[in-house]
């Protein structure tokens, strides 16, 4: 399925508030995903290792796991909400 991103032509207060709320929501939900282990820790660790193949001294902790989950959610949430936010801000 192809997604088109809608970019706001001008910054509006409404758009900035919606984007800020979306970003805060993503951070909160990512933290919940990590605490509740909705995505298995082993899977996250393996993905982090694959991304950092050349770094053999990498220590995987909750900060790296949270960063990975947040990046994943950012990609998907931005895809899903960009058109909606652009339409609301017209």
C-alpha positions as CSV (number, residue, x, y, z in Angstrom):
1,X,0.0,0.0,0.0
2,X,1.4,3.3,-1.0
3,X,1.2,6.3,1.3
4,X,1.5,9.9,0.3
5,X,2.7,12.3,2.9
6,X,1.0,15.6,3.1
7,X,3.2,18.5,4.1
8,X,1.8,21.7,5.5
9,X,2.5,24.6,3.2
10,X,2.6,27.0,6.1
11,X,3.0,26.6,9.8
12,X,-0.2,27.2,11.7
13,X,-0.8,27.1,15.5
14,X,-3.3,24.4,15.0
15,X,-0.9,22.3,13.1
16,X,1.9,22.8,15.6
17,X,-0.4,21.8,18.5
18,X,-1.5,18.7,16.7
19,X,2.0,17.7,15.7
20,X,3.3,18.3,19.3
21,X,0.4,16.2,20.7
22,X,1.1,13.4,18.3
23,X,4.8,13.4,19.2
24,X,4.1,13.4,22.9
25,X,1.6,10.5,22.4
26,X,4.2,8.5,20.5
27,X,6.7,9.0,23.3
28,X,4.2,7.9,26.0
29,X,3.0,4.9,24.0
30,X,6.6,3.8,23.3
31,X,7.4,3.9,27.0
32,X,4.3,1.7,27.6
33,X,5.3,-0.7,24.9
34,X,8.7,-1.1,26.6
35,X,7.3,-1.5,30.1
36,X,4.6,-4.0,29.1
37,X,6.9,-5.8,26.7
38,X,4.3,-5.6,23.9
39,X,7.2,-6.1,21.4
40,X,9.4,-8.9,22.8
41,X,12.7,-7.7,24.2
42,X,14.6,-10.4,22.3
43,X,13.2,-9.1,19.0
44,X,14.2,-5.5,19.8
45,X,17.7,-6.6,20.9
46,X,18.2,-8.6,17.6
47,X,17.0,-5.6,15.5
48,X,19.4,-3.2,17.3
49,X,22.2,-5.7,16.8
50,X,21.4,-5.9,13.1
51,X,21.4,-2.1,12.7
52,X,24.7,-1.8,14.5
53,X,26.7,-4.8,13.0
54,X,30.0,-2.9,12.9
55,X,29.8,-1.9,16.6
56,X,30.8,-5.0,18.5
57,X,31.0,-3.2,21.9
58,X,27.4,-2.1,21.8
59,X,25.6,-2.4,25.2
60,X,21.9,-2.8,24.7
61,X,19.9,-1.2,27.6
62,X,16.4,0.2,28.0
63,X,17.4,3.6,26.5
64,X,18.4,2.0,23.2
65,X,15.3,-0.2,23.3
66,X,13.1,2.8,23.9
67,X,14.8,4.7,21.1
68,X,14.2,1.8,18.7
69,X,10.5,1.5,19.6
70,X,10.0,5.3,19.4
71,X,11.6,5.4,15.9
72,X,9.3,2.6,14.8
73,X,6.2,4.3,16.1
74,X,7.2,7.7,14.7
75,X,7.4,6.2,11.2
76,X,4.0,4.5,11.4
77,X,2.1,7.4,13.2
78,X,3.5,10.0,10.8
79,X,2.3,7.9,7.9
80,X,-1.2,7.6,9.4
81,X,-1.7,11.1,10.6
82,X,0.1,13.4,8.1
83,X,-2.8,13.7,5.7
84,X,-5.3,14.1,8.6
85,X,-3.3,17.0,10.1
86,X,-2.8,18.7,6.8
87,X,-6.6,18.5,6.0
88,X,-7.5,19.9,9.4
89,X,-5.1,22.8,9.0
90,X,-6.3,24.0,5.6
